[in-house]
């Protein structure tokens, strides 16, 4: 079994980066990094297969 806390380490790294950007870059840089981090997280989930993207076809009844 894999007991390594991967998500905790990723969360710690992301929080550290946000803290550094917030301290030195200001609010705008903080928000940009936050939004891009969330977008990257969801793109990673989609690529791993963790999220099923709905088909774009119209449903016929």
C-alpha positions as CSV (number, residue, x, y, z in Angstrom):
1,X,0.0,0.0,0.0
2,X,1.1,3.5,-0.7
3,X,1.0,5.4,2.6
4,X,2.8,8.5,1.3
5,X,0.5,11.6,1.8
6,X,0.7,12.9,-1.8
7,X,-2.2,15.3,-1.5
8,X,-0.9,16.8,1.7
9,X,2.5,17.5,0.2
10,X,0.9,19.1,-2.9
11,X,-1.3,21.2,-0.7
12,X,1.6,22.3,1.4
13,X,3.6,23.2,-1.7
14,X,0.7,25.1,-3.2
15,X,0.1,27.0,0.0
16,X,3.8,27.9,0.3
17,X,3.8,29.3,-3.3
18,X,0.7,31.3,-2.6
19,X,2.2,32.7,0.6
20,X,5.4,33.8,-1.1
21,X,3.5,35.3,-4.0
22,X,1.1,37.1,-1.6
23,X,4.0,38.5,0.4
24,X,6.1,39.7,-2.5
25,X,3.7,40.1,-5.4
26,X,0.7,41.7,-3.9
27,X,-3.0,40.9,-4.2
28,X,-3.2,40.7,-8.0
29,X,-0.3,38.3,-8.3
30,X,-1.8,36.2,-5.5
31,X,-5.2,36.0,-7.3
32,X,-3.6,35.1,-10.6
33,X,-1.6,32.3,-9.1
34,X,-4.6,31.0,-7.1
35,X,-6.8,30.9,-10.2
36,X,-4.2,29.3,-12.4
37,X,-3.4,26.7,-9.7
38,X,-7.1,25.7,-9.5
39,X,-7.4,25.5,-13.3
40,X,-4.2,23.4,-13.4
41,X,-5.6,21.1,-10.7
42,X,-8.8,20.5,-12.6
43,X,-6.9,19.9,-15.9
44,X,-4.8,17.3,-14.1
45,X,-7.9,15.6,-12.7
46,X,-9.4,15.4,-16.2
47,X,-6.2,14.0,-17.7
48,X,-6.0,11.4,-15.0
49,X,-9.6,10.3,-15.6
50,X,-10.8,11.5,-12.2
51,X,-13.5,13.7,-13.8
52,X,-15.7,12.6,-16.6
53,X,-16.3,15.4,-19.0
54,X,-19.9,15.4,-20.4
55,X,-20.4,14.9,-24.1
56,X,-21.3,18.0,-26.0
57,X,-24.0,16.3,-28.0
58,X,-27.6,17.2,-27.4
59,X,-29.6,14.5,-25.8
60,X,-32.4,13.2,-27.9
61,X,-35.5,11.9,-26.2
